[in-house]
Amino acid sequence: MENLNRTNTKKASSKLFLKLGPSFKTKFLQLYTKLLVSENFEFDNRANILLNAADDKISCHFLDGHSIDISPQNLLVFLSKVPSVDINIKHHTIKTNALYNNKNFWCDRHFDIIKTQNALNNSKNTLEFIQSFYKLTPWNQFKTIHFFLHEKGHQNSTHYQIFKNDVQKVQQNVSEFNTLFQAIKKSKNRSFGQASLKASNFQIIGTCLASELSLKQHNVILIFTKEDFLPQQEQDIKEFNVFTTYIKSFIDISLDISYQKNKLQLIKQSFQSLPFDFSLKGQGHLFFTKNKKTQLFEKVTTFSQYLLLTKTTIQDKFKYIDITHKERIILLGELLNTLKHELSNPLFGLQLSAELLILEKLEDDQIDFLKEIALSINRCQAIIDSFSNLYKCDGTKEQTDLRQLINEVFTLTKSASREINKKLLIDEDILIDTNRTWLAQILFNLIINSSQALLENGTESPKISIFIECSSEEVIIHLKDNGPGVSSEKVKEIFTPFYTTKDKGNGLGLSISKSLAQKLGGDLTYQVDKIGAHFLLRLMR
Amino acid sequence: MKILIIEDEILIQKSLQKLLEKKGAIVDSTSNGEDAIELILNNSYDRIICDLMLQDITGFDIIEESKNKYTLDEIKTKFYIITAYTSEQVLAKARTYGCKILNKPFTNISEALNEFMEIE
């Protein structure tokens, strides 16, 4: 979460300092909702807004780095790099206004907007969405909402009368619609009497609050009425002004949604044709799993719900494999480098001191101890060196002595495979041109997997043996153990991502190993033997 | 033979000192770069074994300051840089001074000690 200070840095060179004016609220709310419902807005960022509101500052921080900060107290607005939204904010002298001096104003608005967003997500169509307005104060006191909809360029327009429990639809003449639209637009206040609107033509009873909205592809008229003849309350008029400003974007989206049902179908189909298995989860539900018997995809009923799911679940999940894994490897490399430097120095000190003491006139057994100390220190240094060799991050190939590499990996897996008898059966030195890091990773993964399976299974005299088959063009490294092995039905699955039989496994080891093997120009496969697991790692020479 | 060891890892400093004293040298040592510069300017050493990474300044800074006392040729023969750094950048810079460089940890300790004791 970035704080206000960030916007004060040199980077925010397009800062504008503006004094709050009466039109500011309007503009801000428009901007706020526009960005709120745009694709760049992350749900989490909304929490940031709440936090800052408590400190008397409202900040909106968006994914693409833009931000808006407002401090009601000092009445300054910082706008930094607002994306493609036209903002014409005029300079006004500051007027005292009970509404915006009230700290809670912003918090309340924010909650309303969240509620509206939720209502949008939960409604099947625009009418349902507008019906949900009855849940907001003070619209719950109103009796009828008239919703006039005209798609630009079309001959007809429609008039919906939306009650709390019912919706009625009437076709409308476009010219009548336009007359009403213009009448509302020209009027300076939002409160209308029956006469001023020629309301009886439209079955509007009593005084009402009316607003005209020009959307992307539609023109909309929104009229709220209590169906009485009393003048509208000041508070309600103010509230309505605020409301219609931000509801504009939402109505636009909901109209968009209704027209996007086909798109949803297409997307569902395209998901089904993805060449891998996956699970789509969101909002606590499992929505869809591919290639499994349960297909709960039908739980997605609205397009915006769908957008939310696709953004946060499927994309993130697969990004997770690629990016996070790579990042982890790079981070690990850096970490190991630092570790190597930090450990090498004191280890060297220990080494020198041990050598020094060995030269002193001491008892024989004391000298023996010192010699053991020196050997342990050498082993530590060797382990550090092995790790450093293993994590060179580039994809370059070099001549590698397989015997040496496998022994190095044995050293690294020593603690995981403590009681296991490991044998490397190869008579000669085999050199191949390959990437040490990747090869070591594959072997490391295979040996760890075997060790864990052997230990968990409680196999008696557990054994891992590696032998190498050579031909002129390739080598095959066979890794066998005498553990439980893998059944022939499961063989296909073990190389798939997220397949694991372990509680704490992430299920990525074998799938990554297989893809590394393929990157090396070979492959990692499994052969079903009578006893134990048998992996074959084929590599080019 | 008078030797100065500049190394901030205490175990390394003290063991090297003892090992060289056993070989008959007179050894001063310090872990502080500023102190090292003072010692260099106020004494005459046959050999200066200098670590590159110290707490306050770098070994390179020390060599630069020694130019106030020694000629470039003398720096070449007297200074012995010991370092854990393996990066090309650092090694290249060290080579510009022309003195010998030894990587920590030493692959062969007795060989290293003999080299330190050699006067050219």
Interface residues (C-beta under 8 A of the other chain):
Chain A: H341 S344 N345 P346 L347 F348 G349 L350 Q351 L352 S353 E355 L356 L359 Q381
Chain B: E9 I10 L11 I12 K14 S15 L16 K18 L19 K22 A84 K104 P105 F106 I109
